[in-house]
Amino acid sequence: MKQSKNKPSLKKELVKFTVKEFLLSFVDAQVVMVEVFDPRGIYQRPIEEYRSWRENSKEEFSKKFYQLKKNKLIEVYKEDGGKQVQLTEKGKKTLLKYLTNDLLIEIPKLWDKKWRVVIFDIPETRKLARNVLREKLKELGFLKIQKSVFIFPYECQKEIDFLRKSYEIEQHVLYMVVESIETDVNLVSYFLKRELLHKE
C-alpha cells in the first residue's frame, strides 16, 4: 500500500524533541523534588551521554543543543579530560516552569482522615507569585476555605515544598496536617463530589 504523503514517517517523529524534553533529561524522575533544588552539580553529565541518547537524530540534537547553549540554558566545560554539560541557573528556572505546570498529587486508595492545610501571606511585592500559587492550588484540587487558606485531603508536603521553592516564597507559605477543622463547607461531601475521596 502506498504511504500517504501527509503521514509523517517514524524516523521524522523520532528526531523531533523539545526544549522541555531535553531539560528533563537532566532529572531523575524518582527524586526530582529533591534534585531540582540541589545546589551541587547534580545535572552534570559527560557530553557523550547526550550524543548516544540521540544517536538516530544527531543533526536535530546538535541544533537543539546549540540553541540551548546560545540561550544560556546549559553550559559545557572540560573536566577530567572530557567535556561536561550541565544546566545553568536560567536552565534550572526554565525547567522548574515545566515541572510546576506538570505537577500532580498522587491520590492513594485510602484516606487517612487527616486534612492538609496551606496558608500563605505573600506580600504585594510578590503579587504575581501569589496569584500563580493560588491558581495552581485550585488546579491541583485544593478547596479555598478562606482568602489565603486552602485545604486538601491527602499528603502533599513534597509538592507544596516544590511550589514554595519554585516561586521563591518559602517563608510566606505554611503547610499543616490537621485531624479536624471547622468550616461552613462539608469537606468530605465536597471532595466526594469531585471524586477526590472515595466512599469506604
URJO-V509766 format. One record per pair of residues at least 24 apart in sequence whose C-alpha atoms are under 6 Angstrom apart, sorted by the first residue. I is the first residue (numbers start at 1). J is the second residue. Records with the same first field share a line. If there is no record, write none. Layout:
# URJO-V509766
I: J ; J
This chain:
# URJO-V509766
15: 57
43: 86
44: 85 ; 86
45: 84 ; 85
46: 83 ; 84
47: 83 ; 84 ; 85
114: 178 ; 179
115: 152 ; 153 ; 177 ; 178
116: 151 ; 152 ; 153 ; 176 ; 177
117: 150 ; 151 ; 175 ; 176
118: 149 ; 150 ; 174 ; 175
119: 148 ; 149 ; 173 ; 174
120: 148 ; 172 ; 173
121: 172
122: 172
129: 167
